[in-house]
Amino acid sequence: MTIFPHQISDVIQLYNRVSKLKPSTLLDREGDAPKDFVNISEEAKKQQILSQVKNDVLERIRDAK
């Protein structure tokens, strides 16, 4: 893995910004952060289950040979 000088510079800048913050400030920011969530429709759930079952069946057939 190659690490380029600009990557090191970015990490140093981030460290300098974070090191100046108080730990309590960091904890407060985590609580305020919006939570990401995904809502999957019923049709998508059906398709996901059918796809998973299909893959499982094909895998069993291949293992049986």
C-alpha positions in Angstrom: 0.0 0.0 0.0 1.4 3.4 -1.0 0.9 6.4 1.2 1.3 9.8 -0.6 2.5 13.0 1.1 -0.9 14.7 0.6 -2.6 11.9 2.5 -0.1 12.4 5.4 -0.8 16.2 5.3 -4.6 15.6 5.4 -4.2 13.3 8.5 -2.0 15.9 10.2 -4.5 18.6 9.6 -7.4 16.5 10.9 -5.4 15.6 14.0 -4.6 19.2 14.7 -8.3 20.2 14.4 -9.5 17.4 16.6 -6.8 17.8 19.2 -7.8 21.4 19.9 -11.4 20.3 20.7 -12.4 19.3 24.3 -13.5 15.7 24.7 -16.9 16.9 26.0 -17.5 18.8 22.8 -16.8 15.6 20.8 -19.3 13.6 22.8 -21.9 16.3 22.4 -21.5 16.3 18.6 -22.0 12.5 18.4 -25.4 12.8 20.1 -26.5 15.6 17.7 -25.5 13.7 14.6 -28.5 12.5 12.5 -28.9 8.8 12.3 -28.9 7.2 8.9 -31.7 4.8 8.2 -33.0 2.9 5.2 -36.6 2.0 4.6 -37.1 -1.0 2.3 -40.5 -1.6 0.7 -42.3 -4.9 1.0 -41.7 -5.7 -2.7 -38.0 -5.1 -2.3 -37.9 -7.3 0.8 -39.7 -10.1 -1.2 -37.1 -9.7 -4.1 -34.3 -9.8 -1.6 -35.6 -13.0 0.1 -36.2 -14.7 -3.3 -32.7 -13.8 -4.5 -31.1 -15.1 -1.3 -33.1 -18.3 -1.5 -32.2 -18.8 -5.1 -28.5 -18.3 -4.3 -28.7 -20.8 -1.4 -30.4 -23.4 -3.6 -27.8 -23.0 -6.3 -25.0 -23.3 -3.8 -26.4 -26.5 -2.4 -26.8 -28.0 -5.9 -23.2 -27.1 -6.7 -22.0 -28.6 -3.4 -24.0 -31.8 -4.0 -22.1 -32.6 -7.3 
